[in-house]
Amino acid sequence: MSDAYCTDCKRETELVVDHSAGDTLCSECGLVLESHSIDETSEWRTFANESSNADPNRVGGPTNPLLADSALTTVIAKTNGSSGDFLSNSLGRWQNRNGSAERGLIQAFKTIATMSDRLGLVGTIKDRANEIFKRLEDQKSTRGRNQDALLAACLYISCRQEDKPRTIKEICSVANGATKKEIGRAKDFIVKTLGLETGHSVELGAIHAGDFMKRFCSNLGMSHQAVRAAEEAVKKSEEFDIRRSPISIAAVVIYIITQLSDDKKPLKDIAVATGVAEGTIRNSYKDLYPHLPKIIPSWYAKEEDLKNLSSP
């Protein structure tokens, strides 16, 4: 703070500078003595890879470690006329030849970012997916393959490795035309390719039914109490040998919990929200039914309520 003459206070007072608004105010009466002032100090942002703030560079975009010279955005323009300048044309051809691979990577990263945003995924998942695709690109393994399926599979694997799994159907819903079968094949190809690169199998992380519960319940608009009961029931179900996929178990637990509440959900709505076929939910219900007294929380439903459920 510095001192200056305030016209309201009629004397020298201390000044307060609001950098965000660009205003200079009197600390005594709050009078704005100067507005929209220009901050001529150095920028806080640094574009260097180092964590220190000693970087003198004040231009260029943030660097991407997966792209060579990612902060350099100079483009050599084409000259006017039919003949043109020989040097400019030569440099332009060189730039196009050397920049095509990087442009492909940039477009791939943009596609992954778009899919991540539509699924509401965190930045670490997007970054890992970018890294997986870059490793494939470095091995020239993407040539002649369905690019959309590969990008979607990279995102699926990244979700698994970050312990935030998504179903292939969810990934498919944001992919650019790639089918579930194509994404599944691309996933197997990536796992095999990266395994050969490192010399050991790629860890994808285990999937548990509880990983999907909050998202599925939210899609159905279930109450907080019902969500809590579903999460407890799914955790208890892991103690039994129920040979169904985690997604199927999550779907059938949601179905049972809603049938025990006043807000019953049709089987069709649950199938749409979870991506599990109605027939699969019915078959999973048969497997889960004998264990219901030990799975469903006693505070949520009594034994008499369980008996009122339809038998498989």
QUIPE-V212465 format. One line per field, one symbol per residue. psi: psi as a letter, one per 20 degrees, with the letter a starting at -180 (. if undefined). Layout:
psi=???
//
This chain:
psi=qrqrpphgikrprqqppnhhikqpqpigijpohpqlqpojrqqhpqjrhqirkjpipjrrrqqoiipplhiokppoqqqqrhgrpggggghgggghhiigghhggghghhgghgggghikqrhhgghhgggghhhghhjkiipjrogghgghhghggggghjkmqqqhhgghhiqmiprhgghgghghggggghhhgijrqppiqqpqhihigggghhhikqrgghgghgggghhhhiiqmomqqhhgggghggggghhirhmppqhghhhghijpqghhgghhhhhhghjghigpphihprhhhhhiqpq.
//
